[in-house]
Amino acid sequence: MLPKVSELLVLEDHPNVDAVCIRVRLMPDVEATELARRLAIDIVRRLTEAVPETFDRWYAHLNGGQALDETDKAVVLGYVGADFSNAADVTRVEGAVVEHLWASVADSLDGGWGRPLYVEHDHFSVIDHGPDGLSTYDVGEPDLGFRLWESKRHAAERKVTSTISTAARQLRDHGTEYLARISKVLQTNPNQRVAHLGGTLVRAWKEARPTAAVGVSVGRSAGADLPDRPFIGLRRNFRFEDPARREGVVIEVPNLTVFAQDVRSTVLTGLA
């Protein structure tokens, strides 16, 4: 079994009046380079899930094994190249890295509804239109509860509150469409409750049923203070009575720009 990204991170509750907030940071004495390596492996595994034998050869080469032949290189690059082939596109590389960071810890996020039963991250590229992710929960209703996620990179001078508010508005304006896009993927899930959810979640969202919830994840460089109310925009756009239906995650790495390029370098090293 591959080592988990979450094993290198501290996931802690952060008091907040507007949403359930989880702050994610590197464990003391853990090097960011090790986190970058594990995340890169998880990214390639996730993106090449349809061709597991090709991933195995990529992973073996990353660890000093035989180099990939030209066909294998082309296959892996076909899956990972969209976001990681161009080092100069810093925004895209960083955006992809923070989205995959969320995906790598999503099943460990013990938030307002507890840990998810299932997480869907059917997203080929960070610039693709559609949902960044969806997690499902048993909330004591006949249907599963679900949380629609938006992931953002925060590298601007303005406070992180602005980035989170932008994500909240995006979910408010496009949530129905995002869920419609992901519904077909869910309907093919072998778990019957998840498959059933695929046919009901768009209406549940539109009617703001108790089973519908939102989440915003933001990745940024560590060091900056977290404002008192970073998720106020999430509350303003989703006025749920139950605060557990609003969840925020702030993921911090020592230097996002350097970290993202280290992740990209590891992804491509397995192709060298």
PAZAPA-4460 file (N, C-alpha, C; in steps of 0.05 Angstrom, whole numbers, plus 32768, in hexadecimal, padded with zeros to 4 digits):
% residues 272
    n_x    n_y    n_z   ca_x   ca_y   ca_z    c_x    c_y    c_z   seq   type   mol
   8011   7FE8   8000   8000   8000   8000   8011   8019   8000     1      M     A
   800A   802D   7FF0   8019   8045   7FEF   8016   8056   8008     2      L     A
   802B   8064   8011   8029   8075   8029   8015   808C   8023     3      P     A
   8006   8093   8038   7FF1   80A8   8034   7FFC   80C4   8039     4      K     A
   7FF2   80D6   802A   7FF9   80F2   802D   7FF1   80FC   8049     5      V     A
   7FD9   80F4   8052   7FCE   80FE   806B   7FDF   80F7   8083     6      S     A
   7FF0   80E2   8080   8001   80DA   8097   8017   80EF   809D     7      E     A
   801C   8101   808B   8030   8116   808F   8024   8131   8098     8      L     A
   800A   8131   809C   7FFC   814A   80A1   7FED   814A   80BC     9      L     A
   7FEB   8162   80C7   7FDA   8165   80DF   7FC0   8172   80D5    10      V     A
   7FAA   8164   80DC   7F8F   816E   80D5   7F81   8176   80EF    11      L     A
   7F7D   8190   80F3   7F73   8199   810C   7F5B   81AB   8109    12      E     A
   7F48   81A9   811B   7F31   81BB   811B   7F3A   81D7   8121    13      D     A
   7F2E   81EB   8112   7F35   8207   8117   7F1B   8215   811D    14      H     A
   7F18   8220   8135   7EFE   822D   813D   7EF5   8242   8129    15      P     A
   7EDC   8241   8121   7ED1   8253   810E   7EB3   8255   8110    16      N     A
   7EA8   826D   810E   7E8B   8270   8112   7E7B   826C   80F9    17      V     A
   7E88   826B   80E2   7E7A   826A   80C8   7E79   824E   80BB    18      D     A
   7E8C   823D   80C2   7E8E   8223   80B6   7E9E   8211   80C8    19      A     A
   7E9C   81F7   80C4   7EAE   81E4   80D1   7EC9   81E7   80C2    20      V     A
   7EDE   81EE   80D0   7EF7   81F4   80C3   7F0D   81E0   80CC    21      C     A
   7F1B   81D6   80B9   7F32   81C4   80BE   7F4B   81D0   80B2    22      I     A
   7F5F   81D3   80C2   7F79   81DD   80B9   7F8C   81C6   80B6    23      R     A
   7F99   81C5   809F   7FAB   81AF   8098   7FC7   81B9   8095    24      V     A
   7FDA   81AE   80A5   7FF5   81B7   80A3   8009   81A0   80A5    25      R     A
   8021   81A5   809D   8036   8191   809D   803D   818B   80BA    26      L     A
   8041   8171   80C0   8049   8169   80DB   8065   8174   80E1    27      M     A
   806A   8179   80FB   8085   8182   8102   809A   816D   80FA    28      P     A
   80B1   8176   80F1   80C7   8164   80EA   80C3   8154   80D0    29      D     A
   80AD   815A   80C2   80A8   814E   80A8   80B1   8161   8092    30      V     A
   80C0   8158   807F   80CA   8169   8069   80B5   816C   8054    31      E     A
   80B3   8184   8049   809F   818A   8034   80A5   8179   801B    32      A     A
   80BF   8172   8017   80C6   8162   7FFF   80BA   8146   8001    33      T     A
   80B8   813B   8019   80AB   8121   801C   808D   8122   8017    34      E     A
   8081   8138   8020   8065   813C   801A   8061   813F   7FFC    35      L     A
   8072   814E   7FEF   8070   8152   7FD2   8073   8137   7FC3    36      A     A
   8085   8126   7FCC   8089   810C   7FBF   8070   80FB   7FC2    37      R     A
   8065   80F9   7FDB   804E   80E9   7FDF   8036   80F3   7FCF    38      R     A
   8033   810E   7FCE   801C   8119   7FC0   801F   8113   7FA2    39      L     A
   8037   8116   7F97   803C   8110   7F7B   8034   80F3   7F74    40      A     A
   803C   80E1   7F85   8035   80C5   7F81   8016   80C1   7F81    41      I     A
   8009   80CE   7F94   7FEC   80CC   7F97   7FDF   80D8   7F7E    42      D     A
   7FEA   80EE   7F74   7FDE   80FB   7F5C   7FE0   80E8   7F44    43      I     A
   7FF7   80DD   7F40   7FFA   80CB   7F29   7FE9   80B2   7F2C    44      V     A
   7FE8   80A7   7F44   7FD6   8090   7F49   7FB9   8097   7F43    45      R     A
   7FB0   80AE   7F4C   7F94   80B5   7F49   7F8E   80BA   7F2B    46      R     A
   7F9F   80C8   7F1D   7F9A   80CF   7F02   7F9D   80B7   7EEF    47      L     A
   7FAE   80A4   7EF6   7FB2   808D   7EE4   7FA3   8074   7EEF    48      T     A
   7F8E   8079   7EFE   7F7F   8063   7F0A   7F75   804F   7EF5    49      E     A
   7F70   8059   7EDE   7F66   8047   7EC8   7F7B   8034   7EBD    50      A     A
   7F95   803A   7EC3   7FAB   802A   7EB8   7FBE   8023   7ECF    51      V     A
   7FB5   8013   7EE2   7FC5   800E   7EFA   7FE0   8001   7EF5    52      P     A
   7FE3   7FF1   7EE0   7FFD   7FE4   7EDA   8011   7FF9   7ED0    53      E     A
   8007   800D   7EC2   8019   8022   7EB9   8022   8033   7ED1    54      T     A
   8010   8038   7EE3   8018   8046   7EFC   802D   8036   7F0A    55      F     A
   802A   801C   7F0D   803D   800C   7F1B   8059   800F   7F0F    56      D     A
   805A   8010   7EF4   8074   8013   7EE7   8080   802F   7EEC    57      R     A
   806E   8044   7EEC   8077   805F   7EF2   8082   8060   7F0E    58      W     A
   8074   8054   7F21   807C   8055   7F3D   8096   8045   7F41    59      Y     A
   8099   802F   7F34   80B2   801F   7F36   80CA   8030   7F2C    60      A     A
   80C6   803E   7F16   80DC   804E   7F0B   80E2   8065   7F1D    61      H     A
   80CE   8071   7F2A   80D2   8087   7F3C   80E4   807E   7F53    62      L     A
   80E2   8064   7F5A   80F2   8059   7F70   810B   804B   7F66    63      N     A
   8114   8051   7F4E   812E   8047   7F44   812C   802F   7F32    64      G     A
   8114   8028   7F2A   8110   8011   7F19   8113   8018   7EFB    65      G     A
   810C   8005   7EEB   8110   8008   7ECE   8100   8020   7EC3    66      Q     A
   810C   802E   7EB0   80FF   8045   7EA4   80E7   803C   7E93    67      A     A
   80D3   804D   7E90   80BC   8047   7E80   80C3   8047   7E62    68      L     A
   80B6   8036   7E53   80B9   8038   7E36   80A9   804F   7E2B    69      D     A
   80AC   8055   7E12   80A0   806E   7E07   8081   806D   7E08    70      E     A
   8076   8055   7E05   8059   8053   7E07   804F   8059   7E23    71      T     A
   805C   804D   7E37   8054   8053   7E52   8057   8070   7E59    72      D     A
   806D   807C   7E50   8071   8099   7E55   805A   80A9   7E49    73      K     A
   8053   80A2   7E31   803D   80B1   7E24   8023   80AD   7E32    74      A     A
   801E   8095   7E3B   8005   808F   7E4A   8003   809F   7E63    75      V     A
   8018   809E   7E74   8018   80AD   7E8D   8016   80CB   7E88    76      V     A
   8025   80D5   7E74   8024   80F2   7E6E   8008   80FA   7E65    77      L     A
   7FFA   80E8   7E57   7FDF   80ED   7E4F   7FCD   80F3   7E67    78      G     A
   7FD2   80E5   7E7D   7FC1   80E9   7E95   7FCA   8100   7EA6    79      Y     A
   7FE5   8105   7EA8   7FEF   8119   7EBB   7FF8   8133   7EAE    80      V     A
   7FFB   8133   7E93   8007   814A   7E86   7FF7   8163   7E85    81      G     A
   7FDC   8160   7E87   7FCB   8178   7E85   7FD3   818D   7E99    82      A     A
   7FD8   8186   7EB1   7FDE   8199   7EC6   7FFC   819B   7ECD    83      D     A
   800B   8187   7EC5   8027   8186   7ECF   803D   8187   7EBA    84      F     A
   8036   818A   7EA1   804A   818A   7E8C   8058   81A5   7E89    85      S     A
   804B   81BB   7E91   8056   81D6   7E8D   805D   81E3   7EA7    86      N     A
   8076   81E4   7EAE   807F   81F0   7EC7   807A   820E   7EC8    87      A     A
   8079   821A   7EB1   8075   8237   7EB0   8059   8240   7EB8    88      A     A
   8046   822E   7EB5   802A   8234   7EBC   8027   8230   7EDA    89      D     A
   8032   8242   7EEA   8033   8240   7F07   8017   823E   7F13    90      V     A
   8005   824E   7F0A   7FEA   824E   7F15   7FDD   8233   7F12    91      T     A
   7FE0   8227   7EFA   7FD4   820D   7EF5   7FE1   81F7   7F06    92      R     A
   7FFB   81F7   7F07   8009   81E2   7F17   8001   81E4   7F34    93      V     A
   8001   81FD   7F3F   7FFA   8200   7F5B   7FDC   81F9   7F60    94      E     A
   7FCB   8201   7F4E   7FAF   81FB   7F51   7FAA   81DD   7F51    95      G     A
   7FB8   81CF   7F3F   7FB5   81B1   7F3E   7FBF   81A5   7F58    96      A     A
   7FD5   81AF   7F62   7FE1   81A3   7F7A   7FCF   81A7   7F92    97      V     A
   7FC3   81BF   7F96   7FB2   81C3   7FAD   7F98   81B3   7FAB    98      V     A
   7F8E   81B0   7F92   7F76   819F   7F8F   7F7C   8182   7F96    99      E     A
   7F93   8178   7F8D   7F9A   815C   7F93   7FA1   8159   7FB0   100      H     A
   7FAB   816E   7FBD   7FB0   816C   7FDA   7F96   8167   7FE9   101      L     A
   7F81   8177   7FE0   7F67   8172   7FEC   7F5E   8155   7FE7   102      W     A
   7F60   814B   7FCF   7F57   8130   7FC8   7F66   811B   7FD8   103      A     A
   7F7F   8121   7FDF   7F90   810D   7FED   7F8A   810C   800B   104      S     A
   7F7D   8121   8015   7F76   8121   8032   7F58   8120   8037   105      V     A
   7F48   8121   8021   7F2B   8124   8024   7F1F   810E   8035   106      A     A
   7F28   80F5   8032   7F1C   80DF   8041   7F24   80DF   805E   107      D     A
   7F37   80F1   8066   7F3F   80F3   8082   7F34   810C   8090   108      S     A
   7F24   811C   8081   7F19   8134   808D   7F01   812E   809F   109      L     A
   7F05   8131   80B9   7EF1   812A   80CC   7EE2   8144   80D3   110      D     A
   7ECF   814C   80C2   7EC2   8166   80C4   7EA7   8165   80D1   111      G     A
   7E95   8176   80C8   7E7B   8179   80D5   7E6A   8160   80D3   112      G     A
   7E6D   8150   80BF   7E5F   8137   80BC   7E71   811F   80C0   113      W     A
   7E88   8123   80CC   7E9A   810D   80D0   7EAA   8107   80B7   114      G     A
   7EB7   80F1   80B6   7EC7   80E9   809F   7EB5   80DF   8088   115      R     A
   7EBC   80E5   806F   7EAB   80DC   8059   7EAB   80BD   8056   116      P     A
   7E95   80B4   804C   7E93   8097   8044   7EA1   8092   802A   117      L     A
   7EA0   80A6   8018   7EAA   80A4   7FFD   7EB1   80C0   7FF3   118      Y     A
   7EC7   80C2   7FE4   7ECF   80DB   7FD8   7ED2   80D7   7FBA   119      V     A
   7EC6   80E9   7FAA   7EC9   80E9   7F8D   7ED9   8101   7F84   120      E     A
   7EEF   80FB   7F75   7EFF   8110   7F6A   7F03   810A   7F4C   121      H     A
   7EEE   810B   7F3D   7EEF   8105   7F20   7EF5   811F   7F11   122      D     A
   7F0E   8127   7F13   7F16   8141   7F07   7F31   813C   7EF8   123      H     A
   7F30   813E   7EDE   7F48   8138   7ECE   7F5D   814F   7ED1   124      F     A
   7F54   8168   7ED0   7F66   817E   7ED0   7F5A   8194   7EE1   125      S     A
   7F6C   81A4   7EEE   7F63   81BA   7EFF   7F53   81CF   7EF0   126      V     A
   7F58   81D1   7ED6   7F49   81E6   7EC6   7F2F   81DB   7EBA   127      I     A
   7F29   81C2   7EBE   7F10   81B7   7EB3   7EF9   81C4   7EC2   128      D     A
   7EE4   81CA   7EB4   7ECC   81D4   7EC0   7EBD   81BE   7ECE   129      H     A
   7EB5   81C2   7EE7   7EA7   81AE   7EF5   7EAF   81AD   7F12   130      G     A
   7EA5   8199   7F21   7EAA   8198   7F3E   7EC7   818E   7F44   131      P     A
   7ED2   8199   7F59   7EED   8190   7F61   7EEB   8176   7F71   132      D     A
   7ED4   8171   7F7E   7ED1   8159   7F8D   7EB7   8157   7F9B   133      G     A
   7EB1   813F   7FA5   7E98   813B   7FB4   7E9D   8125   7FC8   134      L     A
   7E94   812A   7FE0   7E96   8115   7FF5   7E7B   810E   7FFF   135      S     A
   7E77   80F5   8008   7E5D   80EB   8010   7E5E   80E2   802E   136      T     A
   7E47   80E3   803B   7E46   80DE   8058   7E2B   80D0   805E   137      Y     A
   7E2C   80C1   8074   7E13   80B6   807F   7E0A   80CA   8094   138      D     A
   7DF4   80D8   808E   7DEA   80EE   80A0   7DCF   80E6   80AC   139      V     A
   7DC9   80CC   80AD   7DB0   80C4   80B9   7D97   80C8   80A9   140      G     A
   7D9B   80CD   808F   7D84   80D0   807C   7D84   80B8   806A   141      E     A
   7D6D   80B3   805C   7D6C   809D   8049   7D82   80A0   8033   142      P     A
   7D86   80B9   802A   7D9B   80BE   8017   7DB5   80C6   8025   143      D     A
   7DCB   80C1   8018   7DE5   80CA   8023   7DE6   80E9   8022   144      L     A
   7DF4   80F4   8035   7DFA   8110   8033   7E12   8114   8021   145      G     A
   7E14   812B   8014   7E2B   8130   8002   7E35   814D   8006   146      F     A
   7E4F   8150   8001   7E5B   816B   8003   7E69   8170   7FE9   147      R     A
   7E61   8186   7FDB   7E6D   818E   7FC2   7E85   81A0   7FC9   148      L     A
   7E9C   819A   7FBD   7EB5   81A9   7FC4   7EBF   81BA   7FAE   149      W     A
   7ECA   81D1   7FB5   7ED9   81E2   7FA3   7EF5   81E6   7FB0   150      E     A
   7F0A   81E2   7FA0   7F25   81E5   7FA9   7F32   81FD   7F9C   151      S     A
   7F40   820D   7FAC   7F4D   8225   7FA1   7F6A   8227   7FAB   152      K     A
   7F7A   8232   7F99   7F95   823A   7FA1   7F94   8257   7FAA   153      R     A
   7FA1   825D   7FC0   7FA3   8278   7FCA   7FC0   8281   7FCA   154      H     A
   7FC6   8293   7FB7   7FE2   829E   7FB6   7FE2   82BC   7FB2   155      A     A
   7FCB   82C8   7FB7   7FC8   82E5   7FB4   7FD0   82F4   7FCD   156      A     A
   7FD3   830F   7FCA   7FDA   831F   7FE1   7FC1   8323   7FF3   157      E     A
   7FA9   8323   7FE6   7F91   8327   7FF6   7F8D   8310   8009   158      R     A
   7F7C   8314   801D   7F77   82FF   8031   7F6A   82E7   8025   159      K     A
   7F6E   82D0   8032   7F63   82B7   8029   7F44   82B8   8028   160      V     A
   7F38   82CA   8038   7F1B   82CD   8039   7F10   82D1   801D   161      T     A
   7F1E   82E2   800D   7F15   82E8   7FF2   7F14   82CF   7FE0   162      S     A
   7F29   82BF   7FE2   7F2A   82A6   7FD2   7F14   8293   7FDA   163      T     A
   7F0F   8290   7FF4   7EFA   827F   7FFD   7EDE   8289   7FF4   164      I     A
   7EDA   82A3   7FF5   7EC0   82AE   7FED   7EBC   82AA   7FCF   165      S     A
   7ED1   82AC   7FBF   7ECF   82A7   7FA2   7EC7   828A   7F9E   166      T     A
   7ED3   8277   7FAC   7ECB   825B   7FAA   7EAE   8256   7FB2   167      A     A
   7EA5   8264   7FC7   7E8A   8261   7FD0   7E76   826A   7FBB   168      A     A
   7E7C   8281   7FAE   7E6A   828B   7F99   7E6A   8278   7F81   169      R     A
   7E81   826C   7F7B   7E82   8259   7F65   7E70   8241   7F6B   170      Q     A
   7E71   8237   7F83   7E5F   8221   7F8A   7E42   8229   7F89   171      L     A
   7E3C   8241   7F92   7E20   824B   7F92   7E16   824E   7F75   172      R     A
   7E27   8258   7F63   7E1E   825E   7F48   7E1E   8246   7F36   173      D     A
   7E2F   8232   7F3B   7E33   821C   7F29   7E2F   8201   7F35   174      H     A
   7E26   8200   7F4F   7E24   81E7   7F5D   7E12   81D3   7F4F   175      G     A
   7DFB   81DC   7F45   7DE8   81C9   7F38   7DF5   81BC   7F1F   176      T     A
   7E03   81CD   7F0F   7E11   81C2   7EF8   7E28   81AF   7F00   177      E     A
   7E37   81B6   7F14   7E4D   81A5   7F1D   7E43   818A   7F25   178      Y     A
   7E2D   818A   7F34   7E22   8170   7F3E   7E16   8160   7F27   179      L     A
   7E0B   816D   7F14   7E00   815F   7EFC   7E17   8151   7EEE   180      A     A
   7E2E   815E   7EEC   7E45   8153   7EDF   7E4F   813A   7EED   181      R     A
   7E4F   813A   7F07   7E5A   8124   7F17   7E46   810E   7F1C   182      I     A
   7E2D   8113   7F16   7E18   8100   7F1D   7E1B   80E5   7F0E   183      S     A
   7E23   80E7   7EF5   7E26   80CE   7EE5   7E3C   80BD   7EF0   184      K     A
   7E52   80C9   7EF8   7E68   80BA   7F04   7E5E   80AB   7F1D   185      V     A
   7E4F   80B9   7F2E   7E45   80AD   7F46   7E32   8096   7F40   186      L     A
   7E22   8098   7F2B   7E0E   8084   7F25   7E1A   806A   7F1C   187      Q     A
   7E34   806A   7F15   7E42   8051   7F0D   7E51   8045   7F25   188      T     A
   7E4F   8051   7F3C   7E5D   8047   7F54   7E52   802C   7F5D   189      N     A
   7E62   8019   7F64   7E58   7FFF   7F6D   7E48   8000   7F87   190      P     A
   7E4D   8015   7F98   7E3E   8018   7FB0   7E23   8023   7FA9   191      N     A
   7E0E   8015   7FB0   7DF3   801C   7FA7   7DE9   8036   7FB3   192      Q     A
   7DF2   803D   7FCB   7DEA   8056   7FD7   7DF7   806E   7FC8   193      R     A
   7E10   806A   7FC1   7E1E   807F   7FB1   7E11   8082   7F96   194      V     A
   7E0B   806B   7F89   7DFF   806B   7F6F   7DE3   8079   7F70   195      A     A
   7DD4   8073   7F85   7DBA   8080   7F88   7DBD   809E   7F8C   196      H     A
   7DD1   80A6   7F9A   7DD6   80C3   7F9F   7DDA   80D1   7F84   197      L     A
   7DE7   80C4   7F71   7DEC   80D0   7F57   7DD3   80D9   7F4A   198      G     A
   7DBC   80CC   7F4F   7DA3   80D4   7F43   7D92   80E7   7F53   199      G     A
   7D9C   80EE   7F6B   7D8B   80FF   7F7C   7D99   8119   7F85   200      T     A
   7DB3   811B   7F82   7DC2   8131   7F8F   7DBD   814C   7F82   201      L     A
   7DB7   814D   7F68   7DB2   8167   7F5B   7D99   8174   7F67   202      V     A
   7D84   8164   7F69   7D6B   816F   7F75   7D6F   8175   7F92   203      R     A
   7D7D   8164   7FA0   7D83   816A   7FBD   7D91   8184   7FC0   204      A     A
   7DA4   818A   7FAE   7DB3   81A3   7FB0   7DA1   81BB   7FAA   205      W     A
   7D91   81B8   7F94   7D80   81CE   7F8C   7D6B   81D5   7FA2   206      K     A
   7D62   81C0   7FB0   7D4E   81C4   7FC5   7D5A   81C9   7FE0   207      E     A
   7D75   81CA   7FE1   7D84   81CF   7FFA   7D7B   81BC   8010   208      A     A
   7D78   81A2   8009   7D71   818E   801C   7D87   818B   8031   209      R     A
   7D80   817F   8049   7D94   817C   805E   7DAB   816A   8056   210      P     A
   7DA9   815B   8040   7DBE   8149   8038   7DD3   8158   8026   211      T     A
   7DCE   8171   801F   7DE0   8180   800D   7DF2   8192   801D   212      A     A
   7E0C   8192   8017   7E1F   81A2   8026   7E35   81AC   8013   213      A     A
   7E45   81BF   801D   7E5B   81CB   800D   7E75   81CA   801C   214      V     A
   7E8B   81CA   800D   7EA5   81CC   8018   7EB8   81DC   8007   215      G     A
   7EC9   81EB   8013   7EDE   81FA   8004   7EF9   81F3   8010   216      V     A
   7F0B   81EC   7FFF   7F27   81E6   8007   7F39   81FA   7FFA   217      S     A
   7F4B   8205   8009   7F5E   8219   7FFF   7F7B   8210   8006   218      V     A
   7F8C   8210   7FF2   7FA8   820A   7FF6   7FB9   8223   7FF5   219      G     A
   7FCC   8226   8007   7FDC   823F   8008   7FF7   8239   8016   220      R     A
   8009   824D   8014   8022   824B   8022   801D   8250   8040   221      S     A
   802C   8242   8051   8029   8246   806D   8036   8260   8076   222      A     A
   802E   826A   808D   803A   8282   8098   8027   8298   809D   223      G     A
   8013   829B   808C   8000   82B1   808F   7FEB   82A9   80A4   224      A     A
   7FE2   82BE   80B3   7FCC   82B9   80C6   7FB2   82B2   80B8   225      D     A
   7FA1   82A3   80C6   7F87   829D   80BC   7F74   82B2   80C7   226      L     A
   7F65   82C1   80B7   7F53   82D6   80C1   7F3E   82CA   80D4   227      P     A
   7F31   82DB   80E3   7F1D   82D2   80F6   7F06   82C4   80E9   228      D     A
   7EFE   82CE   80D1   7EE6   82C3   80C4   7EEC   82BE   80A6   229      R     A
   7EFE   82AB   80A0   7F05   82A7   8085   7EEF   829B   8074   230      P     A
   7EDB   828E   8082   7EC6   8280   8073   7EAB   828F   8074   231      F     A
   7EAD   82A9   8079   7E94   82B9   807B   7E85   82B9   8060   232      I     A
   7E94   82B8   804A   7E88   82B7   802F   7E79   829D   802A   233      G     A
   7E83   8287   8036   7E75   826D   8034   7E5B   826E   8043   234      L     A
   7E5A   827B   805A   7E42   827E   8069   7E2E   8290   805B   235      R     A
   7E37   82A6   804F   7E25   82B9   8042   7E18   82AC   8029   236      R     A
   7E26   829B   801C   7E1B   828E   8003   7E0B   8275   8009   237      N     A
   7E10   8269   8020   7E01   8250   8027   7DF8   8253   8044   238      F     A
   7DE0   825D   8047   7DD6   8263   8062   7DC8   824B   806F   239      R     A
   7DD6   8235   8070   7DCB   821D   807C   7DC9   8221   809A   240      F     A
   7DB4   8217   80A6   7DB1   8219   80C3   7DC6   8207   80D1   241      E     A
   7DCC   81F1   80C5   7DE0   81DE   80D1   7DFC   81E6   80C7   242      D     A
   7E0D   81F0   80D9   7E28   81F8   80D0   7E39   81E1   80C5   243      P     A
   7E31   81C8   80CD   7E40   81B1   80C3   7E3E   81AE   80A5   244      A     A
   7E2B   81BC   8098   7E28   81BA   807B   7E3B   81CD   806D   245      R     A
   7E4A   81DD   807C   7E5F   81EE   8070   7E7A   81E5   807C   246      R     A
   7E8C   81DE   806B   7EA6   81D5   8074   7EBC   81E3   8065   247      E     A
   7ED1   81EB   8073   7EE8   81F8   8067   7F01   81EA   806F   248      G     A
   7F13   81E8   805B   7F2D   81DC   8060   7F43   81EF   8056   249      V     A
   7F56   81F5   8067   7F6D   8205   8060   7F86   81F3   8061   250      V     A
   7F92   81EE   804A   7FAA   81DD   8049   7FC2   81EE   8044   251      I     A
   7FD6   81EC   8056   7FED   81FD   8055   8007   81ED   8052   252      E     A
   8018   81F5   803F   8032   81E9   803B   8047   8200   803D   253      V     A
   8060   81F9   8043   8074   820E   8049   8077   8223   8034   254      P     A
   8077   821C   801B   8079   822F   8005   806B   8222   7FED   255      N     A
   8053   822C   7FE6   8042   821F   7FD3   8050   821E   7FB7   256      L     A
   805D   8233   7FAF   806A   8233   7F94   807F   821E   7F92   257      T     A
   8091   821D   7FA6   80A7   8209   7FA6   809B   81ED   7FA9   258      V     A
   8088   81EA   7FBB   807B   81D0   7FBF   806E   81C5   7FA6   259      F     A
   805F   81D6   7F98   8051   81CD   7F80   8065   81C5   7F6A   260      A     A
   807B   81D3   7F67   808F   81CB   7F54   809D   81B1   7F5B   261      Q     A
   80A1   81AD   7F75   80AC   8193   7F7E   8099   817C   7F78   262      D     A
   807F   8180   7F7B   806C   816C   7F74   806E   8166   7F56   263      V     A
   806D   817B   7F46   806F   8178   7F29   8089   8169   7F21   264      R     A
   809F   8170   7F2D   80B9   8163   7F27   80B8   8145   7F2D   265      S     A
   80AB   813D   7F43   80A9   8121   7F4A   8097   8112   7F36   266      T     A
   8081   811F   7F2F   806F   8113   7F1B   807E   810C   7F01   267      V     A
   808F   811F   7EF8   809D   811B   7EDF   80B6   810A   7EE2   268      L     A
   80C2   8108   7EFA   80D9   80F8   7EFE   80D3   80DA   7EF8   269      T     A
   80BB   80D2   7EFE   80B3   80B6   7EF8   80B1   80B1   7EDA   270      G     A
   80B2   80C6   7ECA   80B1   80C3   7EAD   80CC   80C6   7EA0   271      L     A
   80E0   80CE   7EAF   80FB   80D5   7EA3   8109   80BC   7E99   272      A     A
***
